Amino acid sequence: MKPLSRSLLWTTSAAALLALTSACGDDEPTGSQCGEPLYGGDATDEAWRALVDARNLAKADAEATALSSPQSNARYAFDAAAPTWTWDSSLAQALPRSRPAGLLDTARTMLATAGQWLLPTAHAHLPPFTGDIYWVQVTVPGRECPVEMLTSNLSWQLDAATWDTLKANAGKDLSVQVTSAYLLQNRIQEGPYLLAQPVTFRIEPEAP
């Protein structure tokens, strides 16, 4: 079979891009009804959607991810600075999963480059994500949607606005759950995994 020429590959990629731009112009992003999470590290909305689509398949695995902070039943003073939460992960410790770049990878790269020229602000044209990813969700009693972060890091430095949201629920038991997975170009290769048990913590009420 004769290999595709670069000119034919570019033409094919350009045609796919035009179809993509016309298709996604009026479409609303799909995913969680609560909207997108905060993003950290190299995480993208495409990686988040991969986890959303597979959330019902997530299984508890005590060895996949372990929270170092917060620990179970942690207590924070109301006037404490926004904390940094950290975790360990067997997914991050594993050898990189890689494969030789092929014709399809080249086409994706060309398509992503062209997409950045035409739609520089569109998340959909970010390069596909490969690596370990962590979806941190903080459940707040009485709040329909959790406070969420998707990150490729092994930590989350809570920003002031997020910390204020949690402090507004001082005196209540809040819980943290982490969904982890290893993605290869936005496709789940390992996981998704959950903490064996969500970690509960509390922010003490403000002193009178």
C-alpha positions as CSV (number, residue, x, y, z in Angstrom):
1,M,0.0,0.0,0.0
2,K,1.4,3.4,-1.0
3,P,2.0,5.7,2.0
4,L,0.1,9.0,2.1
5,S,2.1,12.0,1.0
6,R,2.5,15.0,3.2
7,S,0.4,17.1,0.9
8,L,-2.4,14.6,0.9
9,L,-2.1,14.3,4.7
10,W,-2.3,18.1,5.1
11,T,-5.3,18.3,2.7
12,T,-7.1,15.6,4.7
13,S,-6.3,17.3,8.0
14,A,-7.4,20.7,6.7
15,A,-10.7,19.2,5.6
16,A,-11.2,17.6,9.0
17,L,-10.5,20.9,10.6
18,L,-13.1,22.7,8.5
19,A,-15.6,20.1,9.4
20,L,-14.7,20.4,13.1
21,T,-15.0,24.2,13.1
22,S,-18.4,24.2,11.5
23,A,-19.6,21.4,13.8
24,C,-18.4,22.9,17.1
25,G,-19.4,26.5,16.4
26,D,-22.8,26.3,17.9
27,D,-22.4,23.3,20.2
28,E,-22.4,23.6,23.9
29,P,-19.6,21.7,25.7
30,T,-20.7,18.4,27.0
31,G,-19.8,17.0,30.4
32,S,-21.0,17.5,34.0
33,Q,-24.1,19.5,34.7
34,C,-22.1,21.4,37.2
35,G,-19.8,22.9,34.6
36,E,-16.0,22.5,34.3
37,P,-13.6,22.3,37.2
38,L,-10.6,24.4,37.9
39,Y,-7.6,23.3,36.0
40,G,-4.0,22.8,37.2
41,G,-0.8,21.6,35.6
42,D,-1.3,20.4,32.0
43,A,-4.9,19.3,32.5
44,T,-7.4,20.1,29.7
45,D,-11.1,20.1,29.3
46,E,-10.8,17.1,26.9
47,A,-9.0,15.1,29.6
48,W,-11.8,16.1,32.0
49,R,-14.5,14.9,29.6
50,A,-12.7,11.6,29.4
51,L,-13.1,11.2,33.1
52,V,-16.7,12.4,33.1
53,D,-17.6,9.8,30.5
54,A,-16.0,7.0,32.6
55,R,-17.0,8.2,36.1
56,N,-19.5,5.4,36.5
57,L,-16.7,2.9,35.8
58,A,-14.4,4.2,38.6
59,K,-13.5,1.7,41.2
60,A,-12.0,2.0,44.7
61,D,-8.3,1.2,44.8
62,A,-6.4,2.0,48.0
63,E,-3.1,1.7,46.2
64,A,-3.8,4.0,43.2
65,T,-3.9,7.3,45.1
66,A,-3.4,8.2,48.7
67,L,-4.0,11.7,50.2
68,S,-1.1,13.0,52.3
69,S,-3.1,16.2,53.1
70,P,-5.7,16.6,54.2
71,Q,-5.7,13.6,56.4
72,S,-8.9,12.1,57.7
73,N,-10.7,14.3,60.3
74,A,-8.3,17.1,59.8
75,R,-9.2,20.4,61.4
76,Y,-8.4,23.9,60.0
77,A,-8.6,27.1,61.9
78,F,-11.0,29.6,60.3
79,D,-8.2,32.2,59.9
80,A,-5.7,29.7,58.5
81,A,-4.2,30.4,55.1
82,A,-5.5,28.4,52.1
83,P,-3.8,25.0,52.4
84,T,-1.9,23.0,49.8
85,W,-3.3,19.5,49.5
86,T,-1.0,16.7,48.3
87,W,-1.2,13.0,47.4
88,D,0.9,10.1,46.2
89,S,0.0,8.0,43.2
90,S,1.2,4.7,41.8
91,L,0.2,6.1,38.3
92,A,2.8,8.8,38.6
93,Q,5.5,6.4,39.7
94,A,5.0,4.0,36.8
95,L,7.2,4.1,33.7
96,P,5.9,6.4,30.9
97,R,3.6,4.7,28.5
98,S,4.8,5.6,25.0
99,R,4.6,4.4,21.5
100,P,6.2,5.5,18.3
101,A,4.6,8.4,16.5
102,G,2.6,7.2,13.5
103,L,0.7,8.7,10.6
104,L,-2.4,9.4,12.8
105,D,-0.3,11.2,15.4
106,T,1.2,13.4,12.7
107,A,-2.2,14.2,11.3
108,R,-3.4,15.1,14.9
109,T,-0.5,17.4,15.4
110,M,-1.0,19.2,12.1
111,L,-4.7,19.5,12.9
112,A,-4.1,20.9,16.3
113,T,-1.6,23.4,14.9
114,A,-4.0,24.6,12.2
115,G,-6.8,24.8,14.8
116,Q,-4.7,27.1,16.9
117,W,-4.3,29.4,13.9
118,L,-8.0,29.5,13.3
119,L,-9.4,29.1,16.8
120,P,-6.7,30.2,19.2
121,T,-9.0,30.3,22.2
122,A,-10.8,27.0,21.7
123,H,-10.0,24.4,24.3
124,A,-10.9,21.7,21.9
125,H,-7.7,22.3,19.9
126,L,-5.3,21.9,22.7
127,P,-2.8,19.0,22.2
128,P,-4.2,15.6,23.4
129,F,-3.2,15.0,27.0
130,T,-1.0,12.0,28.0
131,G,-0.1,11.3,31.6
132,D,-1.5,10.8,35.0
133,I,-4.5,13.0,35.9
134,Y,-6.4,13.7,39.1
135,W,-10.0,14.9,39.5
136,V,-10.3,16.3,43.0
137,Q,-13.9,16.9,44.3
138,V,-14.9,18.5,47.6
139,T,-18.4,17.7,48.6
140,V,-20.1,20.4,50.7
141,P,-23.4,19.6,52.5
142,G,-26.3,21.5,51.0
143,R,-24.4,22.4,47.9
144,E,-25.5,20.7,44.7
145,C,-22.2,20.9,42.9
146,P,-18.8,19.9,44.5
147,V,-15.8,22.2,44.4
148,E,-13.6,20.6,41.8
149,M,-10.0,20.7,40.5
150,L,-8.5,18.7,37.6
151,T,-4.8,18.6,37.6
152,S,-1.8,16.7,36.4
153,N,0.1,17.7,39.5
154,L,0.4,15.8,42.8
155,S,-0.8,18.8,44.7
156,W,-3.5,21.5,44.8
157,Q,-2.7,24.9,46.2
158,L,-6.2,26.1,47.0
159,D,-6.8,29.7,45.8
160,A,-8.3,32.3,48.0
161,A,-11.8,32.2,46.3
162,T,-12.0,28.4,46.7
163,W,-10.9,28.6,50.3
164,D,-13.5,31.3,51.0
165,T,-16.2,29.0,49.5
166,L,-15.2,26.2,51.9
167,K,-14.9,28.6,54.9
168,A,-18.5,29.7,54.2
169,N,-19.3,26.1,55.4
170,A,-17.3,26.2,58.5
171,G,-18.5,23.8,61.2
172,K,-19.7,21.2,58.7
173,D,-18.0,18.0,57.7
174,L,-16.6,18.3,54.2
175,S,-15.2,15.4,52.2
176,V,-12.5,15.0,49.5
177,Q,-12.6,12.4,46.8
178,V,-10.0,11.9,44.1
179,T,-10.6,10.2,40.8
180,S,-7.3,9.2,39.1
181,A,-6.4,7.7,35.8
182,Y,-3.6,7.4,33.2
183,L,-4.5,8.9,29.8
184,L,-2.9,8.3,26.4
185,Q,-4.0,11.2,24.1
186,N,-7.2,11.8,26.1
187,R,-8.1,8.1,26.3
188,I,-8.0,6.2,29.6
189,Q,-5.4,3.5,29.7
190,E,-5.5,2.8,33.4
191,G,-8.3,3.5,35.9
192,P,-10.3,5.4,36.7
193,Y,-9.7,4.8,40.4
194,L,-11.2,6.3,43.5
195,L,-9.9,6.7,47.0
196,A,-11.0,3.7,49.0
197,Q,-12.8,6.2,51.3
198,P,-13.4,9.9,50.9
199,V,-11.4,12.0,53.4
200,T,-13.4,14.1,55.8
201,F,-12.2,17.4,57.2
202,R,-13.7,20.4,58.9
203,I,-13.0,24.2,59.1
204,E,-13.6,25.4,62.6
205,P,-16.2,28.3,62.9
206,E,-14.9,31.8,63.3
207,A,-14.3,32.8,66.9
208,P,-17.0,35.3,68.2
